[in-house]
Amino acid sequence: MDIRPYRSVLYIPGSKERALDKARELPVDAIIFDLEDAVTPDAKVEARATLAQALAVGGYGARVKIIRINGLDTEWGAGDVEALRDAGADVFLLPKVNSAADVQALSDLLGNGTPIWAMMETPLGILNAAEIAAHPQLTGFVAGTNDLAKELNCRYRADRLPMQMALQTILMAARAHGVIAIDGVYNQFKDDDGLRAECEQGRDMGFDGKTLIHPAQVDVTNTAFAPSEAEIDLARRQIAAYEEVEASGQGVAVVDGKIVENLHVETAKKILAMASAISSL
């Protein structure tokens, strides 16, 4: 079973050499090398060369390398693609995607089949989530919760109730088309308890991981989105019980007083595969 963890997806400014160097040693599953929000307008052109040099040096190991370009409706977007399309990134991340046509526009500029992820951070993008997820080059969604909150004019709540429809729509479209779904950032990077609660909420909903704004958030997020020891133990016992009953040809598999069916075994196998993939990193 081919499963890759995306528990922690850290934003790193593409213009900061020190941050680009430090990222090589951080225990994150993926890095978003950001040329958009994290880079000031006067540094955007120079940031391309800085990032290209860092990627050429390498050293990022098994971490998924994602470049977030500027929007194609800005003066920098197309130049970002031209400068970095062959820099060795695993994914290009497009901000403020409103439709599949936006993804196609980036695909046309790339011209090399590199996977594309979409920032889901506008009302129109949420309403078109299924269409966007269906694009053949689209392999991931990132919830842009800060921009989305601004666009919705909603208030901040710890339970994120005003955003539940948008978050669930992102997940529904992602699961319908086999797309990775990454939750938005938690802005209070010194608040571990608040981060942990939001990670647990995102994991309960079904997100694959969470975007981060600071290395201090990595450990909490990695733990929250990894299978727990209890989940791993239960998965093993479910598989064993089901296989025992299947081999005997009689009875119903039961673990902890609950019936175990094939769908539970499939989930259990995914949990064990994820635990193995995390262990191998």
Backbone as CSV, one residue per row, in Angstrom:
resi,resn,N_x,N_y,N_z,CA_x,CA_y,CA_z,C_x,C_y,C_z
1,MET,0.852,-1.192,0.000,0.000,0.000,0.000,0.892,1.249,0.000
2,ASP,0.780,2.058,-1.050,1.640,3.235,-1.218,0.997,4.441,-0.549
3,ILE,1.489,4.804,0.630,0.950,5.930,1.386,2.102,6.838,1.789
4,ARG,1.925,8.130,1.555,2.939,9.118,1.938,2.334,10.050,2.980
5,PRO,3.016,10.257,4.102,2.495,11.159,5.132,2.546,12.625,4.681
6,TYR,1.523,13.368,5.065,1.491,14.816,4.880,1.038,15.476,6.177
7,ARG,1.537,14.950,7.313,1.090,15.461,8.610,1.405,16.936,8.779
8,SER,2.633,17.314,8.507,3.115,18.676,8.738,3.618,19.262,7.428
9,VAL,3.032,20.390,7.036,3.381,21.053,5.777,3.748,22.497,6.128
10,LEU,5.049,22.769,6.175,5.552,24.039,6.716,5.820,25.060,5.624
11,TYR,5.280,26.272,5.809,5.597,27.386,4.920,6.991,27.923,5.244
12,ILE,7.815,28.094,4.223,9.150,28.680,4.364,9.282,29.809,3.332
13,PRO,9.702,31.018,3.742,9.880,32.105,2.755,10.946,31.729,1.731
14,GLY,10.600,31.840,0.465,11.558,31.504,-0.582,12.695,32.487,-0.709
15,SER,12.607,33.593,0.022,13.626,34.645,-0.069,14.644,34.591,1.064
16,LYS,14.441,33.711,2.038,15.272,33.702,3.245,16.236,32.518,3.224
17,GLU,17.505,32.776,2.945,18.494,31.699,2.850,18.605,30.910,4.152
18,ARG,18.591,31.615,5.270,18.733,30.940,6.558,17.566,29.984,6.806
19,ALA,16.344,30.433,6.512,15.174,29.578,6.706,15.202,28.381,5.754
20,LEU,15.633,28.612,4.524,15.734,27.527,3.548,16.752,26.487,3.991
21,ASP,17.819,26.944,4.619,18.836,26.022,5.112,18.338,25.243,6.320
22,LYS,17.690,25.926,7.252,17.195,25.283,8.470,16.147,24.224,8.146
23,ALA,15.361,24.456,7.101,14.279,23.527,6.750,14.799,22.134,6.412
24,ARG,16.063,22.044,6.029,16.648,20.741,5.680,16.716,19.804,6.883
25,GLU,16.660,20.358,8.084,16.819,19.554,9.289,15.523,19.404,10.084
26,LEU,14.451,20.011,9.635,13.199,19.956,10.384,12.431,18.672,10.072
27,PRO,11.814,18.047,11.072,11.089,16.789,10.868,9.688,16.991,10.299
28,VAL,9.624,17.687,9.181,8.332,17.926,8.524,8.166,16.966,7.352
29,ASP,6.919,16.706,6.993,6.649,15.817,5.868,6.721,16.553,4.529
30,ALA,6.435,17.842,4.542,6.447,18.615,3.298,6.777,20.067,3.603
31,ILE,7.355,20.737,2.618,7.716,22.151,2.748,7.067,22.921,1.606
32,ILE,6.404,24.009,1.964,5.910,24.946,0.949,6.909,26.094,0.874
33,PHE,7.674,26.128,-0.197,8.602,27.231,-0.442,7.776,28.387,-1.016
34,ASP,7.556,29.394,-0.195,6.557,30.413,-0.508,7.165,31.624,-1.209
35,LEU,6.649,31.917,-2.382,7.020,33.129,-3.110,5.912,34.175,-3.059
36,GLU,4.783,33.816,-2.438,3.634,34.715,-2.432,3.597,35.568,-1.164
37,ASP,2.785,35.196,-0.184,2.562,36.046,0.984,3.812,36.294,1.815
38,ALA,4.750,35.350,1.813,5.925,35.465,2.682,7.042,36.311,2.084
39,VAL,6.844,36.816,0.873,7.888,37.597,0.197,7.333,38.964,-0.190
40,THR,8.033,40.018,0.190,7.584,41.368,-0.131,7.729,41.629,-1.629
41,PRO,6.940,42.548,-2.177,6.996,42.807,-3.615,8.386,43.136,-4.147
42,ASP,9.171,43.893,-3.391,10.493,44.282,-3.884,11.512,43.145,-3.841
43,ALA,11.153,42.017,-3.204,12.077,40.883,-3.102,11.637,39.685,-3.934
44,LYS,10.533,39.805,-4.641,9.966,38.635,-5.318,10.841,38.119,-6.458
45,VAL,11.406,38.986,-7.248,12.226,38.536,-8.372,13.504,37.877,-7.861
46,GLU,14.154,38.508,-6.881,15.380,37.938,-6.314,15.114,36.611,-5.608
47,ALA,13.915,36.460,-5.036,13.586,35.237,-4.314,13.610,34.017,-5.227
48,ARG,13.300,34.204,-6.490,13.329,33.076,-7.429,14.725,32.466,-7.498
49,ALA,15.728,33.324,-7.625,17.107,32.835,-7.719,17.551,32.212,-6.407
50,THR,17.145,32.811,-5.293,17.499,32.271,-3.972,16.930,30.879,-3.795
51,LEU,15.667,30.709,-4.166,15.017,29.407,-4.026,15.602,28.391,-5.002
52,ALA,15.853,28.812,-6.228,16.433,27.899,-7.218,17.783,27.366,-6.746
53,GLN,18.579,28.242,-6.135,19.876,27.823,-5.619,19.726,26.811,-4.492
54,ALA,18.778,27.059,-3.580,18.552,26.143,-2.458,18.108,24.771,-2.955
55,LEU,17.239,24.747,-3.943,16.763,23.470,-4.478,17.877,22.750,-5.237
56,ALA,18.749,23.519,-5.879,19.874,22.912,-6.593,20.854,22.258,-5.614
57,VAL,21.068,22.898,-4.481,21.932,22.323,-3.446,21.304,21.062,-2.876
58,GLY,19.976,21.083,-2.726,19.264,19.900,-2.247,19.396,19.714,-0.749
59,GLY,19.319,18.469,-0.318,19.423,18.174,1.100,18.095,18.119,1.832
60,TYR,16.982,18.145,1.090,15.668,18.136,1.728,15.117,16.727,1.925
61,GLY,15.891,15.735,1.540,15.535,14.358,1.810,14.196,13.947,1.231
62,ALA,13.417,13.214,2.044,12.128,12.680,1.587,11.002,13.700,1.697
63,ARG,11.305,14.889,2.187,10.255,15.909,2.320,9.712,16.289,0.941
64,VAL,8.393,16.412,0.846,7.776,16.841,-0.407,8.065,18.323,-0.602
65,LYS,8.598,18.676,-1.757,9.020,20.053,-2.043,7.945,20.735,-2.895
66,ILE,7.301,21.732,-2.312,6.172,22.416,-2.937,6.524,23.890,-3.115
67,ILE,6.381,24.406,-4.313,6.615,25.837,-4.555,5.268,26.539,-4.692
68,ARG,5.009,27.500,-3.791,3.816,28.332,-3.969,4.220,29.572,-4.745
69,ILE,3.727,29.669,-5.940,4.008,30.809,-6.795,3.036,31.940,-6.476
70,ASN,3.296,33.090,-7.050,2.327,34.175,-7.000,1.199,33.886,-7.986
71,GLY,0.069,34.502,-7.772,-1.070,34.291,-8.657,-0.735,34.630,-10.101
72,LEU,-1.315,33.897,-11.010,-1.049,34.158,-12.430,-1.662,35.471,-12.904
73,ASP,-2.512,36.073,-12.073,-3.080,37.382,-12.404,-2.224,38.520,-11.860
74,THR,-1.059,38.183,-11.290,-0.132,39.205,-10.802,1.027,39.352,-11.791
75,GLU,1.865,40.335,-11.559,3.002,40.559,-12.462,4.124,39.552,-12.247
76,TRP,4.031,38.725,-11.189,5.127,37.802,-10.869,4.831,36.330,-11.182
77,GLY,3.563,35.966,-11.275,3.204,34.555,-11.371,3.855,33.813,-12.519
78,ALA,3.696,34.318,-13.724,4.261,33.637,-14.894,5.779,33.566,-14.810
79,GLY,6.404,34.622,-14.292,7.854,34.624,-14.137,8.329,33.591,-13.129
80,ASP,7.534,33.390,-12.074,7.864,32.346,-11.097,7.927,30.978,-11.768
81,VAL,6.942,30.716,-12.602,6.883,29.420,-13.292,8.066,29.267,-14.246
82,GLU,8.321,30.291,-15.013,9.413,30.234,-15.988,10.757,29.993,-15.302
83,ALA,10.960,30.649,-14.160,12.247,30.546,-13.468,12.427,29.224,-12.735
84,LEU,11.317,28.582,-12.329,11.431,27.459,-11.407,10.770,26.169,-11.883
85,ARG,10.261,26.163,-13.105,9.553,24.956,-13.558,10.452,23.727,-13.572
86,ASP,11.738,23.917,-13.756,12.672,22.786,-13.810,13.638,22.773,-12.623
87,ALA,13.225,23.375,-11.517,14.111,23.508,-10.359,14.103,22.279,-9.448
88,GLY,13.246,21.321,-9.763,13.227,20.096,-8.968,12.140,20.019,-7.927
89,ALA,11.141,20.882,-8.023,10.019,20.813,-7.085,9.151,19.598,-7.398
90,ASP,8.516,19.055,-6.357,7.585,17.945,-6.540,6.201,18.432,-6.928
91,VAL,5.871,19.651,-6.492,4.519,20.191,-6.671,4.614,21.701,-6.847
92,PHE,3.713,22.257,-7.657,3.508,23.705,-7.713,2.154,24.009,-7.093
93,LEU,2.140,24.979,-6.186,0.925,25.366,-5.470,0.447,26.714,-5.980
94,LEU,-0.796,26.739,-6.444,-1.368,27.952,-7.031,-2.313,28.611,-6.035
95,PRO,-2.110,29.899,-5.709,-2.998,30.570,-4.751,-4.322,30.989,-5.388
96,LYS,-5.315,31.132,-4.512,-6.620,31.702,-4.867,-7.212,31.076,-6.137
97,VAL,-7.277,29.776,-6.144,-7.857,29.067,-7.289,-9.381,29.185,-7.227
98,ASN,-9.962,29.647,-8.322,-11.411,29.812,-8.396,-12.097,28.759,-9.253
99,SER,-11.352,28.163,-10.180,-11.959,27.199,-11.096,-10.886,26.293,-11.676
100,ALA,-11.331,25.247,-12.358,-10.395,24.340,-13.018,-9.620,25.060,-14.111
101,ALA,-10.187,26.127,-14.660,-9.482,26.897,-15.695,-8.202,27.518,-15.141
102,ASP,-8.207,27.895,-13.866,-6.997,28.432,-13.242,-5.909,27.369,-13.177
103,VAL,-6.308,26.148,-12.830,-5.345,25.038,-12.778,-4.805,24.757,-14.178
104,GLN,-5.677,24.801,-15.170,-5.243,24.549,-16.546,-4.266,25.615,-17.018
105,ALA,-4.483,26.846,-16.600,-3.570,27.924,-17.000,-2.167,27.657,-16.471
106,LEU,-2.061,27.183,-15.228,-0.751,26.842,-14.675,-0.180,25.614,-15.374
107,SER,-1.019,24.649,-15.649,-0.576,23.449,-16.369,0.036,23.813,-17.714
108,ASP,-0.599,24.730,-18.424,-0.101,25.157,-19.731,1.270,25.829,-19.608
109,LEU,1.457,26.628,-18.560,2.734,27.304,-18.359,3.832,26.325,-17.958
110,LEU,3.485,25.368,-17.114,4.475,24.378,-16.685,4.914,23.516,-17.855
111,GLY,3.950,22.976,-18.553,4.248,22.190,-19.760,5.026,20.918,-19.519
112,ASN,5.132,20.480,-18.248,5.940,19.292,-17.979,5.248,18.259,-17.102
113,GLY,3.958,18.460,-16.848,3.206,17.482,-16.083,3.439,17.484,-14.587
114,THR,4.185,18.463,-14.054,4.402,18.529,-12.609,3.065,18.627,-11.885
115,PRO,2.863,17.844,-10.829,1.608,17.921,-10.082,1.330,19.332,-9.573
116,ILE,0.049,19.653,-9.499,-0.396,20.973,-9.058,-1.292,20.814,-7.839
117,TRP,-1.069,21.672,-6.844,-1.984,21.797,-5.709,-2.675,23.154,-5.807
118,ALA,-3.868,23.228,-5.220,-4.660,24.455,-5.255,-4.896,24.986,-3.854
119,MET,-4.648,26.289,-3.651,-5.068,26.962,-2.430,-6.571,27.210,-2.530
120,MET,-7.304,26.669,-1.569,-8.761,26.842,-1.538,-9.057,27.919,-0.507
121,GLU,-9.219,29.145,-0.987,-9.287,30.286,-0.066,-10.225,31.383,-0.542
122,THR,-11.074,31.067,-1.525,-12.071,32.026,-1.989,-13.443,31.359,-2.016
123,PRO,-14.511,32.125,-1.821,-15.852,31.536,-1.900,-16.114,30.834,-3.229
124,LEU,-15.668,31.445,-4.334,-15.898,30.821,-5.632,-15.118,29.517,-5.760
125,GLY,-13.914,29.500,-5.227,-13.133,28.274,-5.249,-13.802,27.155,-4.474
126,ILE,-14.370,27.482,-3.312,-15.074,26.465,-2.523,-16.275,25.939,-3.289
127,LEU,-17.034,26.825,-3.894,-18.217,26.402,-4.649,-17.847,25.548,-5.855
128,ASN,-16.636,25.718,-6.376,-16.182,24.943,-7.543,-15.190,23.838,-7.162
129,ALA,-15.187,23.448,-5.894,-14.170,22.509,-5.401,-14.166,21.192,-6.166
130,ALA,-15.318,20.642,-6.459,-15.379,19.349,-7.149,-14.802,19.452,-8.558
131,GLU,-15.116,20.537,-9.243,-14.587,20.757,-10.591,-13.066,20.912,-10.563
132,ILE,-12.569,21.626,-9.564,-11.122,21.835,-9.442,-10.421,20.516,-9.143
133,ALA,-10.979,19.741,-8.212,-10.366,18.471,-7.822,-10.324,17.474,-8.969
134,ALA,-11.234,17.620,-9.910,-11.317,16.678,-11.025,-10.271,16.931,-12.101
135,HIS,-9.571,18.066,-12.038,-8.554,18.338,-13.060,-7.474,17.258,-12.988
136,PRO,-7.079,16.684,-14.124,-6.159,15.537,-14.103,-4.783,15.821,-13.514
137,GLN,-4.355,17.069,-13.461,-3.029,17.394,-12.919,-3.091,17.841,-11.470
138,LEU,-4.299,17.973,-10.944,-4.498,18.445,-9.578,-4.397,17.269,-8.614
139,THR,-3.457,17.349,-7.662,-3.269,16.242,-6.720,-3.415,16.659,-5.258
140,GLY,-3.640,17.939,-4.977,-3.746,18.356,-3.592,-4.495,19.662,-3.399
141,PHE,-5.183,19.764,-2.257,-5.846,20.990,-1.810,-5.164,21.480,-0.541
142,VAL,-5.019,22.795,-0.420,-4.590,23.412,0.830,-5.649,24.433,1.227
143,ALA,-6.200,24.290,2.417,-7.197,25.239,2.890,-6.510,26.534,3.300
144,GLY,-6.867,27.620,2.647,-6.324,28.930,3.000,-7.282,29.635,3.939
145,THR,-7.265,29.235,5.201,-8.304,29.670,6.124,-8.229,31.153,6.489
146,ASN,-7.056,31.748,6.473,-6.979,33.185,6.774,-7.653,34.013,5.690
147,ASP,-7.310,33.744,4.439,-7.942,34.479,3.342,-9.431,34.170,3.251
148,LEU,-9.777,32.914,3.508,-11.180,32.536,3.436,-12.002,33.254,4.498
149,ALA,-11.449,33.374,5.705,-12.163,34.094,6.765,-12.380,35.555,6.385
150,LYS,-11.350,36.150,5.760,-11.489,37.540,5.315,-12.591,37.674,4.271
151,GLU,-12.600,36.744,3.321,-13.596,36.806,2.250,-15.010,36.551,2.779
152,LEU,-15.137,35.668,3.754,-16.454,35.350,4.306,-16.935,36.411,5.291
153,ASN,-15.999,37.247,5.769,-16.307,38.242,6.796,-16.803,37.559,8.070
154,CYS,-16.214,36.400,8.372,-16.648,35.665,9.550,-15.738,35.959,10.735
155,ARG,-16.234,35.715,11.924,-15.468,35.938,13.143,-14.648,34.694,13.476
156,TYR,-13.521,34.935,14.157,-12.697,33.816,14.612,-13.374,33.135,15.786
157,ARG,-13.477,31.811,15.691,-13.963,30.989,16.799,-13.071,29.768,16.909
158,ALA,-12.797,29.350,18.121,-11.923,28.204,18.318,-12.472,26.945,17.664
159,ASP,-13.800,26.835,17.580,-14.399,25.646,16.968,-14.524,25.758,15.446
160,ARG,-14.165,26.918,14.891,-14.207,27.178,13.448,-15.586,26.899,12.839
161,LEU,-16.615,27.083,13.625,-17.970,26.822,13.146,-18.318,27.585,11.869
162,PRO,-17.944,28.884,11.746,-18.307,29.599,10.521,-17.665,29.021,9.258
163,MET,-16.609,28.215,9.405,-15.904,27.673,8.240,-16.192,26.205,7.983
164,GLN,-17.064,25.610,8.762,-17.262,24.175,8.645,-17.775,23.756,7.265
165,MET,-18.681,24.533,6.710,-19.203,24.182,5.383,-18.086,24.195,4.359
166,ALA,-17.221,25.225,4.410,-16.126,25.331,3.445,-15.124,24.199,3.627
167,LEU,-14.748,23.914,4.878,-13.776,22.859,5.140,-14.311,21.497,4.707
168,GLN,-15.558,21.236,4.997,-16.143,19.957,4.616,-16.313,19.834,3.104
169,THR,-16.571,20.951,2.438,-16.667,20.923,0.977,-15.315,20.592,0.360
170,ILE,-14.260,21.181,0.906,-12.906,20.857,0.446,-12.647,19.361,0.590
171,LEU,-12.969,18.813,1.739,-12.746,17.392,1.993,-13.594,16.512,1.095
172,MET,-14.855,16.873,0.919,-15.747,16.061,0.098,-15.227,15.983,-1.338
173,ALA,-14.820,17.124,-1.893,-14.298,17.143,-3.258,-12.989,16.383,-3.354
174,ALA,-12.130,16.550,-2.339,-10.842,15.853,-2.344,-11.034,14.347,-2.324
175,ARG,-11.906,13.863,-1.455,-12.110,12.419,-1.348,-12.812,11.853,-2.586
176,ALA,-13.661,12.657,-3.201,-14.351,12.187,-4.404,-13.384,11.956,-5.555
177,HIS,-12.249,12.682,-5.557,-11.327,12.603,-6.687,-9.915,12.165,-6.286
178,GLY,-9.777,11.605,-5.095,-8.480,11.070,-4.684,-7.399,12.112,-4.512
179,VAL,-7.769,13.264,-3.953,-6.855,14.398,-3.809,-6.457,14.561,-2.341
180,ILE,-5.191,14.908,-2.093,-4.714,15.205,-0.748,-5.415,16.463,-0.231
181,ALA,-5.757,16.477,1.064,-6.413,17.646,1.660,-5.650,18.071,2.911
182,ILE,-5.106,19.295,2.888,-4.315,19.826,3.988,-5.063,20.977,4.646
183,ASP,-5.180,20.927,5.960,-5.902,21.949,6.722,-5.113,23.255,6.758
184,GLY,-5.809,24.320,7.114,-5.196,25.644,7.157,-4.299,25.844,8.365
185,VAL,-3.705,27.025,8.467,-2.734,27.328,9.514,-3.434,27.699,10.818
186,TYR,-2.673,27.548,11.905,-3.093,28.041,13.218,-2.164,29.194,13.562
187,ASN,-2.718,30.380,13.710,-1.907,31.596,13.758,-1.151,31.814,15.068
188,GLN,-1.658,31.281,16.184,-1.022,31.502,17.477,0.069,30.439,17.671
189,PHE,1.261,30.690,17.146,2.268,29.629,17.090,2.887,29.289,18.444
190,LYS,2.599,30.074,19.485,3.089,29.752,20.829,2.019,29.074,21.689
191,ASP,0.864,28.833,21.121,-0.266,28.241,21.846,-0.392,26.766,21.468
192,ASP,0.360,25.909,22.164,0.345,24.483,21.836,-1.011,23.833,22.077
193,ASP,-1.689,24.243,23.137,-2.984,23.638,23.445,-4.016,23.968,22.369
194,GLY,-4.017,25.222,21.947,-4.946,25.608,20.893,-4.632,24.915,19.577
195,LEU,-3.329,24.813,19.261,-2.907,24.109,18.048,-3.323,22.648,18.108
196,ARG,-3.099,22.022,19.257,-3.439,20.605,19.400,-4.943,20.389,19.189
197,ALA,-5.746,21.267,19.756,-7.196,21.140,19.605,-7.617,21.288,18.150
198,GLU,-7.006,22.254,17.447,-7.383,22.446,16.043,-6.875,21.300,15.175
199,CYS,-5.703,20.765,15.502,-5.201,19.587,14.786,-6.136,18.398,14.972
200,GLU,-6.576,18.189,16.212,-7.483,17.075,16.483,-8.794,17.242,15.717
201,GLN,-9.277,18.469,15.661,-10.494,18.727,14.901,-10.286,18.410,13.426
202,GLY,-9.177,18.903,12.879,-8.896,18.646,11.464,-8.724,17.167,11.169
203,ARG,-8.030,16.462,12.072,-7.857,15.019,11.886,-9.187,14.294,11.997
204,ASP,-10.023,14.687,12.964,-11.341,14.066,13.107,-12.183,14.268,11.847
205,MET,-12.050,15.439,11.229,-12.815,15.718,10.013,-12.338,14.872,8.840
206,GLY,-11.032,14.577,8.804,-10.498,13.766,7.716,-9.335,14.369,6.962
207,PHE,-8.834,15.531,7.403,-7.688,16.129,6.717,-6.452,15.250,6.873
208,ASP,-5.577,15.296,5.875,-4.358,14.493,5.873,-3.250,15.111,6.718
209,GLY,-3.317,16.411,6.937,-2.290,17.107,7.697,-2.656,18.570,7.809
210,LYS,-1.682,19.369,8.252,-1.949,20.782,8.517,-0.789,21.638,8.042
211,THR,-1.091,22.788,7.497,-0.062,23.754,7.153,0.375,24.491,8.406
212,LEU,1.672,24.815,8.468,2.262,25.423,9.654,3.001,26.696,9.280
213,ILE,3.052,27.627,10.245,3.744,28.890,9.999,5.032,29.003,10.792
214,HIS,5.313,28.009,11.671,6.502,28.109,12.520,6.989,26.715,12.880
215,PRO,8.314,26.509,12.919,8.843,25.184,13.281,8.397,24.701,14.659
216,ALA,8.046,25.622,15.553,7.601,25.229,16.892,6.309,24.431,16.859
217,GLN,5.600,24.469,15.741,4.319,23.763,15.632,4.460,22.332,15.118
218,VAL,5.655,21.942,14.733,5.838,20.668,14.036,5.522,19.462,14.909
219,ASP,6.070,19.414,16.113,5.908,18.226,16.947,4.447,17.946,17.290
220,VAL,3.716,18.984,17.656,2.299,18.812,17.993,1.528,18.278,16.787
221,THR,1.812,18.837,15.631,1.086,18.448,14.425,1.439,17.030,13.981
222,ASN,2.710,16.700,14.015,3.114,15.343,13.634,2.446,14.291,14.506
223,THR,2.354,14.581,15.801,1.720,13.638,16.717,0.225,13.519,16.449
224,ALA,-0.423,14.662,16.230,-1.877,14.661,16.054,-2.313,13.919,14.802
225,PHE,-1.534,14.018,13.738,-1.956,13.416,12.466,-1.334,12.043,12.217
226,ALA,-0.606,11.526,13.188,-0.061,10.174,13.077,-0.976,9.205,13.812
227,PRO,-1.046,7.944,13.382,-1.820,6.953,14.130,-1.267,6.805,15.541
228,SER,-2.148,6.772,16.519,-1.720,6.582,17.902,-1.396,5.109,18.147
229,GLU,-0.717,4.827,19.256,-0.423,3.439,19.605,-1.704,2.637,19.778
230,ALA,-2.728,3.271,20.348,-4.012,2.581,20.526,-4.646,2.248,19.177
231,GLU,-4.562,3.180,18.220,-5.125,2.926,16.889,-4.361,1.816,16.166
232,ILE,-3.049,1.800,16.323,-2.231,0.762,15.688,-2.547,-0.602,16.292
233,ASP,-2.668,-0.649,17.607,-2.995,-1.906,18.279,-4.360,-2.422,17.844
234,LEU,-5.348,-1.539,17.803,-6.691,-1.934,17.377,-6.681,-2.426,15.932
235,ALA,-5.950,-1.734,15.065,-5.882,-2.126,13.659,-5.325,-3.544,13.522
236,ARG,-4.270,-3.833,14.263,-3.680,-5.171,14.198,-4.660,-6.236,14.668
237,ARG,-5.365,-5.958,15.749,-6.307,-6.930,16.284,-7.506,-7.119,15.361
238,GLN,-7.950,-6.044,14.716,-9.059,-6.166,13.761,-8.678,-7.045,12.576
239,ILE,-7.496,-6.815,12.041,-7.036,-7.613,10.896,-6.905,-9.082,11.296
240,ALA,-6.316,-9.333,12.450,-6.127,-10.710,12.903,-7.456,-11.415,13.118
241,ALA,-8.403,-10.727,13.744,-9.706,-11.335,14.011,-10.455,-11.627,12.714
242,TYR,-10.390,-10.702,11.790,-11.100,-10.891,10.521,-10.486,-12.049,9.721
243,GLU,-9.158,-12.096,9.689,-8.492,-13.161,8.938,-8.740,-14.526,9.564
244,GLU,-8.834,-14.569,10.891,-9.105,-15.836,11.575,-10.493,-16.364,11.220
245,VAL,-11.477,-15.472,11.242,-12.844,-15.872,10.898,-12.940,-16.248,9.424
246,GLU,-12.257,-15.467,8.579,-12.295,-15.747,7.135,-11.683,-17.113,6.837
247,ALA,-10.621,-17.460,7.540,-9.952,-18.745,7.321,-10.818,-19.916,7.766
248,SER,-11.572,-19.712,8.847,-12.422,-20.787,9.354,-13.720,-20.922,8.571
249,GLY,-14.096,-19.854,7.876,-15.305,-19.891,7.065,-16.587,-19.814,7.856
250,GLN,-16.510,-19.412,9.100,-17.730,-19.338,9.899,-17.604,-18.257,10.966
251,GLY,-18.774,-17.774,11.397,-18.796,-16.773,12.443,-18.601,-15.352,11.924
252,VAL,-18.614,-14.435,12.873,-18.442,-13.018,12.571,-17.286,-12.498,13.423
253,ALA,-16.389,-11.737,12.822,-15.267,-11.176,13.565,-15.766,-10.090,14.517
254,VAL,-15.318,-10.167,15.760,-15.699,-9.182,16.772,-14.445,-8.771,17.546
255,VAL,-14.239,-7.477,17.705,-13.126,-6.942,18.493,-13.672,-5.867,19.424
256,ASP,-13.396,-5.998,20.694,-13.863,-5.044,21.710,-15.376,-4.852,21.650
257,GLY,-16.074,-5.953,21.378,-17.526,-5.916,21.357,-18.136,-5.317,20.113
258,LYS,-17.304,-5.039,19.090,-17.804,-4.434,17.850,-17.502,-5.347,16.666
259,ILE,-18.484,-5.470,15.772,-18.320,-6.284,14.574,-17.251,-5.674,13.669
260,VAL,-16.414,-6.518,13.112,-15.369,-6.080,12.178,-15.723,-6.593,10.787
261,GLU,-15.946,-5.669,9.867,-16.263,-6.010,8.485,-15.082,-5.651,7.587
262,ASN,-15.219,-5.970,6.309,-14.124,-5.727,5.365,-13.718,-4.259,5.321
263,LEU,-14.695,-3.362,5.415,-14.365,-1.926,5.349,-13.500,-1.509,6.539
264,HIS,-13.737,-2.145,7.696,-12.900,-1.837,8.859,-11.481,-2.357,8.660
265,VAL,-11.364,-3.493,8.000,-10.045,-4.064,7.727,-9.272,-3.188,6.748
266,GLU,-9.955,-2.650,5.750,-9.298,-1.750,4.802,-8.745,-0.519,5.516
267,THR,-9.561,0.049,6.424,-9.108,1.199,7.201,-7.931,0.820,8.093
268,ALA,-8.008,-0.358,8.694,-6.931,-0.830,9.567,-5.622,-0.980,8.802
269,LYS,-5.704,-1.501,7.595,-4.495,-1.676,6.787,-3.893,-0.319,6.405
270,LYS,-4.740,0.669,6.162,-4.246,2.007,5.852,-3.534,2.616,7.065
271,ILE,-4.091,2.371,8.245,-3.468,2.884,9.468,-2.080,2.285,9.650
272,LEU,-1.956,0.977,9.438,-0.656,0.325,9.597,0.323,0.776,8.517
273,ALA,-0.184,0.977,7.305,0.684,1.450,6.219,1.189,2.860,6.505
274,MET,0.315,3.714,7.055,0.719,5.084,7.416,1.756,5.048,8.528
275,ALA,1.536,4.207,9.537,2.493,4.103,10.634,3.854,3.641,10.114
276,SER,3.845,2.698,9.182,5.093,2.217,8.606,5.789,3.301,7.801
277,ALA,5.014,4.075,7.024,5.595,5.143,6.211,6.218,6.223,7.092
278,ILE,5.551,6.550,8.191,6.082,7.550,9.117,7.362,7.040,9.772
279,SER,7.365,5.773,10.134,8.537,5.178,10.782,9.754,5.174,9.871
280,SER,9.522,5.065,8.583,10.632,4.973,7.629,11.230,6.323,7.287
281,LEU,10.564,7.411,7.650,11.069,8.756,7.323,12.345,9.050,8.122
